[in-house]
Amino acid sequence: AQNERANNSVLRAENERVHCENLAIREALKNVICPSCGGPPFGIEERQRSLQKLQLENSQLKEEHEKVSNLLAKYIGKPICQMNSSLMPSLPGSAILEHQNVLPPPILPVHQEMDIGLDLNLQFKGINDLEQSLMMETATNAMDELIRLMRINEPLWIKPPSSTNIERYVIHPESYEKVFPRANHFKTSSARVESSKYSGMVTMNGMQLVEMLLDSDKWVDLFPTIVSKARTIQVLEPGINGNRNGCLQLMHEQMHILSPLVSPREYYFLRHCQQIELGLWVIVDVSYEWPKDNISSSHCWRLPSGFMIQDMTNGCSNVTWLEHVEVDDKTQTHRLYRDLICNNCAYGAERWVVTLQRTCERLLAENSQSIHEVGG
């Protein structure tokens, strides 16, 4: 991106130089008059040569303009003509050439060019094969770890002392490090780990639930009080039609607590879906460093987390949710919400499952009500 911006600057400077020369020639031609009659001194041949020269320079300017426009459109995602008109420099009327539509590329202020540079990484056209293979390997390893965490209870999972719910568990750190040795993502003393596991029955069939969880827009609709923003950056593997087995996509989400006193959490993560057996799906989420040169790195890192969906015969699904994140509390959480955050209540698996249950019950009630109204 930096090399392309440097080339963009060089092309812009060359375009401005040619444009200024053309403008100077045109102004000089206007000021030259015949001493005897006061008219232009050129004859028909000279005028034709001058016109051909202007047309040649005009075509060169168009080519330069098209190159710069394509270069900007490659990263910004839209042509120059669709950019905000406030970014276009003001040009005198005499700077417009005879064949029109020949405008130099916009000269952006320094701060706006930096902002666009940060957004260029998000509006890319594709991921190369090497990056895609690394993503697939990361998602596969995360899926293996998640399945093992789902199927093993003790000694990996223990019930917290303050919990009276038999379905609520947290990871035992020493046992986890023995089974899954890894280096901590955050190297600071303020880093801590949040983990939780919870199961519950949801009034929605498994395939429908899988389709909704793989859709970023429906992901926000299912958890409106937890997920504030979500989008699918790119679908790397669409999966098999009918069961979405093998689906892999790069996503971005922002999570929040309904209070301005708690800063939101932001993740770039891979979501991978795998059908273990008939009627049983596992969807894993794992953080991924994207963009690679992201300056404002998030203070949260999602370790292999996700959910297991068991389709039941009565149109419901049994969902087992697992949350495992590493958090760096650079800014201390407000004391009013400190216990809520640190005790895995705000972003814990139990809150995810309870919110999903309520949303599915509401959707079921709305559908049954609409059917009743249509049927009279």
C-alpha positions in Angstrom: 0.0 0.0 0.0 2.9 2.4 0.8 4.5 1.6 -2.6 1.3 2.2 -4.4 0.7 5.5 -2.6 4.3 6.6 -3.5 3.6 5.7 -7.2 0.4 7.6 -6.9 2.2 10.7 -5.7 4.7 10.5 -8.6 1.9 10.1 -11.2 0.0 13.0 -9.6 3.0 15.3 -9.7 3.7 14.4 -13.4 0.0 15.0 -14.2 0.1 18.4 -12.6 3.3 19.4 -14.4 1.8 18.4 -17.8 -1.4 20.2 -17.0 0.4 23.4 -16.0 2.5 23.3 -19.2 -0.7 22.9 -21.2 -2.3 25.8 -19.3 0.7 28.0 -19.8 0.7 27.4 -23.6 -3.0 28.2 -23.9 -2.6 31.4 -21.9 0.4 32.4 -24.1 -1.6 31.8 -27.2 -4.3 34.0 -26.0 -1.9 36.9 -25.3 -0.2 36.8 -28.7 -1.9 39.2 -31.2 -1.0 40.4 -34.7 0.5 43.9 -34.6 -1.3 45.0 -37.7 -4.9 43.8 -37.2 -5.0 42.8 -33.6 -6.1 39.2 -34.4 -4.3 35.9 -33.9 -1.1 35.8 -36.1 -1.5 32.1 -37.0 -2.7 31.0 -40.4 -4.8 27.9 -41.0 -1.8 25.5 -41.1 -0.4 26.9 -37.8 -3.8 26.7 -36.2 -4.2 23.1 -37.3 -0.8 22.2 -35.9 -1.6 23.9 -32.6 -4.9 22.1 -32.4 -3.3 18.7 -33.1 -0.7 19.5 -30.4 -3.4 20.3 -27.9 -5.3 17.2 -28.8 -2.2 15.1 -28.3 -1.5 16.7 -24.9 -5.2 16.2 -24.1 -5.0 12.5 -24.9 -1.8 12.2 -22.8 -3.6 13.9 -19.9 -6.5 11.5 -20.3 -4.2 8.5 -20.1 -2.4 9.9 -17.0 -5.8 10.6 -15.4 -7.1 7.1 -16.2 -4.0 5.5 -14.7 -4.3 7.5 -11.4 -8.1 6.9 -11.4 -7.6 3.1 -11.7 -4.9 3.2 -9.1 -7.2 4.9 -6.6 -10.2 2.8 -7.5 -8.2 -0.3 -6.9 -7.9 0.6 -3.2 -10.8 3.0 -2.5 -13.3 0.8 -4.3 -14.9 3.5 -6.4 -13.7 5.8 -9.3 -12.6 9.4 -8.7 -15.8 10.9 -10.1 -17.8 9.3 -7.3 -15.5 10.6 -4.5 -16.6 13.4 -2.4 -16.5 16.7 -4.3 -15.0 18.4 -1.3 -11.8 16.5 -2.0 -11.5 17.9 -5.5 -9.3 20.9 -5.8 -10.8 24.1 -7.2 -9.6 24.8 -10.7 -9.9 28.0 -12.7 -12.3 27.9 -15.7 -9.5 28.3 -18.2 -7.9 25.0 -16.9 -10.7 22.9 -18.5 -9.5 21.7 -21.9 -11.6 21.7 -25.1 -12.4 18.0 -24.9 -13.6 18.3 -21.3 -13.6 15.6 -18.5 -9.8 16.1 -18.2 -9.4 16.8 -14.6 -6.3 16.0 -12.5 -6.7 13.6 -9.7 -7.8 15.1 -6.4 -5.0 16.4 -4.1 -5.9 15.1 -0.7 -4.9 16.8 2.6 -2.4 14.9 4.6 -4.8 13.8 7.3 -7.4 12.6 4.8 -4.8 10.7 2.8 -3.7 8.9 6.0 -7.3 8.0 6.8 -7.8 6.6 3.3 -4.6 4.7 3.7 -5.9 3.0 6.9 -9.1 2.0 5.1 -7.4 0.7 2.0 -6.5 -2.5 3.8 -10.2 -3.2 4.5 -11.5 -2.6 1.0 -9.3 -5.1 -0.8 -10.2 -7.1 -3.9 -8.9 -10.5 -2.8 -6.6 -12.6 -0.6 -3.6 -14.3 -2.2 -3.2 -18.1 -2.1 -0.5 -18.0 0.6 -2.6 -15.9 2.9 -5.6 -18.1 2.2 -3.7 -21.3 3.0 -2.5 -19.7 6.3 -6.1 -18.8 7.2 -7.3 -22.3 6.4 -4.6 -23.8 8.6 -5.4 -21.5 11.4 -9.1 -22.3 11.2 -8.4 -26.1 11.0 -6.2 -26.0 14.1 -8.8 -23.9 15.9 -11.6 -26.4 15.0 -9.6 -29.3 16.4 -9.0 -27.5 19.6 -12.6 -26.4 20.0 -13.9 -30.0 19.4 -11.6 -31.3 22.1 -12.7 -28.5 24.5 -16.3 -29.3 23.8 -16.0 -33.0 24.5 -13.7 -32.9 27.5 -15.1 -31.7 30.8 -12.8 -32.3 33.8 -10.0 -31.5 34.3 -10.1 -28.8 31.6 -13.4 -27.4 32.8 -14.4 -26.6 36.4 -17.4 -24.8 37.9 -16.5 -21.4 39.3 -17.0 -21.2 43.1 -19.5 -18.4 42.9 -21.7 -20.2 40.3 -24.8 -22.1 41.3 -25.7 -23.0 37.7 -24.9 -26.6 36.8 -24.4 -25.7 33.1 -21.8 -23.0 33.7 -18.1 -23.8 33.5 -14.7 -22.0 33.2 -11.4 -23.3 31.9 -8.8 -24.5 34.5 -5.7 -22.6 33.4 -3.0 -25.2 34.4 -4.8 -28.1 32.8 -5.4 -26.0 29.6 -1.7 -25.1 29.3 -0.7 -28.8 29.6 -3.1 -29.9 26.8 -2.7 -26.8 24.6 0.6 -25.1 25.2 0.8 -21.7 23.6 2.5 -18.3 24.0 0.3 -15.5 25.4 -0.8 -13.0 22.7 -0.4 -10.0 25.1 2.9 -9.6 26.8 1.8 -7.2 29.5 1.0 -7.6 33.2 -2.5 -6.3 32.7 -3.5 -9.2 30.4 -6.0 -11.7 31.6 -8.0 -14.6 30.2 -11.8 -14.9 30.2 -13.4 -18.4 29.6 -16.9 -19.8 29.9 -19.0 -22.7 28.6 -22.8 -23.0 28.8 -25.5 -25.1 27.2 -29.2 -24.4 26.5 -32.1 -25.4 24.3 -33.0 -23.0 21.4 -36.4 -23.0 19.6 -34.9 -23.2 16.1 -33.8 -26.1 13.9 -30.1 -26.6 13.5 -29.7 -25.8 9.7 -31.7 -22.6 10.0 -29.6 -21.6 13.0 -26.3 -22.3 11.1 -27.4 -20.2 8.2 -28.2 -17.3 10.5 -24.9 -17.5 12.4 -22.9 -17.5 9.1 -24.7 -14.3 8.0 -23.1 -11.1 9.4 -26.4 -9.1 9.2 -28.4 -11.8 10.9 -25.6 -12.2 13.4 -26.3 -8.7 14.6 -30.0 -9.2 14.6 -29.7 -12.3 16.8 -27.6 -10.5 19.4 -28.5 -6.8 19.3 -27.5 -6.2 22.8 -24.1 -7.8 22.4 -22.9 -7.2 18.8 -23.1 -3.6 17.6 -21.4 -4.0 14.2 -20.5 -7.0 12.1 -19.6 -7.6 8.5 -18.2 -10.4 6.3 -14.9 -9.2 4.8 -14.5 -12.1 2.4 -16.0 -15.6 2.0 -13.0 -17.9 1.5 -14.9 -21.1 1.2 -18.7 -21.1 0.7 -19.2 -24.6 2.0 -21.4 -27.4 0.7 -24.9 -26.4 -0.2 -27.5 -27.8 2.2 -25.3 -28.2 5.2 -22.5 -25.4 4.9 -19.9 -28.0 5.7 -16.4 -26.4 5.1 -17.5 -22.8 5.1 -14.7 -20.4 5.9 -15.0 -16.6 6.0 -13.1 -13.6 7.4 -15.3 -11.4 9.5 -15.1 -8.3 11.7 -17.3 -7.5 14.6 -17.6 -5.0 17.4 -19.1 -6.0 20.7 -20.5 -3.7 23.4 -22.1 -3.3 26.7 -25.1 -0.9 26.8 -23.2 1.7 28.7 -20.7 4.4 27.6 -18.5 3.6 30.6 -17.3 0.3 29.0 -15.2 0.4 25.9 -16.3 -1.9 23.0 -14.4 -4.9 22.0 -13.3 -5.4 18.4 -12.3 -8.5 16.6 -11.0 -9.6 13.2 -11.6 -13.3 13.2 -12.1 -16.4 11.0 -15.4 -18.3 11.2 -15.3 -21.9 10.1 -18.2 -24.3 10.0 -17.9 -28.1 10.0 -20.6 -30.7 10.1 -19.3 -33.5 12.4 -22.2 -35.8 11.8 -25.8 -35.7 10.6 -27.6 -33.0 12.6 -24.4 -31.9 14.4 -22.5 -28.7 13.5 -19.5 -27.0 15.1 -18.7 -23.4 14.2 -15.4 -22.0 15.4 -14.2 -18.4 15.8 -10.6 -17.5 16.1 -8.9 -14.2 15.9 -6.7 -13.4 12.9 -4.2 -10.6 12.5 -5.9 -8.6 9.8 -5.0 -6.1 8.4 -1.4 -7.1 8.8 -0.3 -3.5 9.4 -3.2 -2.5 11.6 -1.9 0.3 13.7 -4.8 0.5 16.2 -4.6 -3.1 17.3 -7.5 -4.3 19.5 -7.0 -5.0 23.2 -8.9 -8.3 22.8 -7.8 -11.6 21.2 -10.2 -14.5 20.7 -8.7 -17.9 21.2 -10.6 -20.8 19.6 -14.2 -20.2 20.6 -17.5 -21.1 19.1 -20.6 -23.2 19.5 -21.8 -26.8 18.9 -25.3 -27.1 17.5 -27.2 -30.4 17.9 -30.4 -30.6 15.9 -33.3 -32.1 17.8 -36.3 -33.9 16.5 -38.9 -31.4 17.8 -37.6 -28.5 15.7 -35.3 -27.2 18.5 -31.6 -27.3 18.9 -29.3 -27.9 21.8 -26.5 -25.2 21.7 -23.3 -25.5 23.6 -21.5 -22.2 23.6 -17.8 -21.7 24.4 -16.1 -18.3 24.9 -12.3 -18.1 25.4 -10.6 -14.7 25.0 -7.5 -12.9 26.1 -8.0 -9.3 27.2 -5.4 -6.6 27.8 -6.9 -4.1 30.2 -4.8 -1.1 29.3 -7.5 1.2 30.6 -9.0 0.0 33.8 -12.7 -0.9 33.6 -15.1 1.3 35.4 -15.7 0.1 38.9 -19.4 -0.2 38.4 -18.9 -2.8 35.7 -15.7 -4.4 36.9 -17.3 -7.4 38.5 -19.7 -7.8 35.6 -16.8 -8.0 33.1 -14.3 -10.0 35.1 -16.9 -12.6 36.2 -17.7 -13.6 32.6 -21.2 -12.2 32.9 -21.0 -9.4 30.3 -19.4 -11.4 27.4 -19.7 -14.9 28.8 -21.2 -17.9 27.1 -24.3 -17.9 29.4 -25.3 -14.4 28.2 -24.8 -15.4 24.5 -27.1 -18.5 24.9 -29.7 -16.7 26.9 -29.8 -13.9 24.4 -30.1 -16.4 21.5 -33.0 -18.2 23.3 -34.9 -15.0 23.7 -34.4 -13.9 20.1 -35.5 -17.3 18.8 -38.5 -17.3 21.0 -39.5 -13.8 19.7 -39.0 -14.9 16.1 -41.1 -18.0 16.7 -43.9 -15.9 18.3 -43.8 -13.5 15.4 -44.0 -16.3 12.8 -46.8 -18.1 14.6 -48.8 -14.9 15.0 -48.5 -14.0 11.3 -49.6 -17.5 10.3 -52.6 -17.3 12.6 -53.6 -14.0 11.1 -53.3 -15.2 7.5 -55.3 -18.3 8.3 -58.1 -16.3 9.9 
